[in-house]
């Protein structure tokens, strides 16, 4: 698989965040991960499989190739990091950890000159996103408000009709932009009391995109939690979870955001920290590993992680209040977000909640847990593969004849909604808490 050619200067792994030899060597190359891997399913090529990518990582670790290898860089980028391989691996290979450190190694080498740098537009985009917007909630809200104005002022309609987006090769990326909610969820220490007798006190992670583009999902989450006896607290000083930084090769940026959130939530005495975005929840639960080399934060991170619950995980463990629900007479199909099904191993709980709603009929789609192609910003960096996987998912969803695709992650929501718009489909995409909240109205 590795080309036999002369290499003038092999660029090795170096510095912090080197992929763990123990994790790399725990792979026994059995191949059970191959059928679970979306990119292998699409291509049938070994290098597009977890086993093939681990082989490349080991080759760099052993000095047989360097990070300058085009194949190595291509495959570290081509992976969705959906973690489906982890869910089926008999050896328990922590693939997500070595993928994120491999990406971080590439970014470090590009930054310190050992590898050619990204083109300047990419460097500018990474700095704007990772260095500014996702680190500063006020800046993210300002950016989101500008996007709201772009949509509401008619500028979006003009940009799409004029062909300027197509000329700039931004049409497919812009099509992923969700309708921005006109109400943002700004955490300022609000305490929203339970309806009826209080059973639990919980804190809600508001995050970044969920607090702006999907603020209506937060409103639905709060409604459902209060209907089930939860007092909901919105701690101030919290921010982005750091998932996109970790997936994008900026582990130090992810650590900075993790420390901020741990400090914002610790000492509250709540029963749980509720998350309604699968990718965020997965990252929050892994703060202990993310900060395992930081003695001042290791224990704090581990304590924080034990409190984190996906909203479906939390609600399914309760005797959910069905007495206050009204029938919806709705046919739905459930699309499993990768970081809920594979990273957090939460699969039955969302289905349990949907079946608890009077009048809701759940029709299972084929390959419901196969990645839809969103994967953070994968649909921007790898649009061809993302499109193939998105179409595959929508074919299965539409085959069920359901009216609504239910999901539990913003990236999946955007990917599926964009694909349905392209098809001119009347099918809707909704977050699971939106369906629950509708039943409680």
Helices and strands as residue ranges (DSSP letters): H 21-25, G 34-36, H 38-43, G 46-48, H 50-61, H 70-78, H 84-88, H 95-111, H 120-126, I 127-133, H 137-152, H 155-162, H 164-167, H 171-174, E 190-192, E 200-204, G 209-211, H 215-227, E 230-234, H 243-247, H 251-265, E 272-275, H 278-285, H 287-290, H 298-307, E 308-310, H 311-316, E 330-334, H 338-338, I 339-343, H 348-356, E 360-362, H 378-381, H 383-399, E 404-407, H 410-423, E 428-431, H 432-440
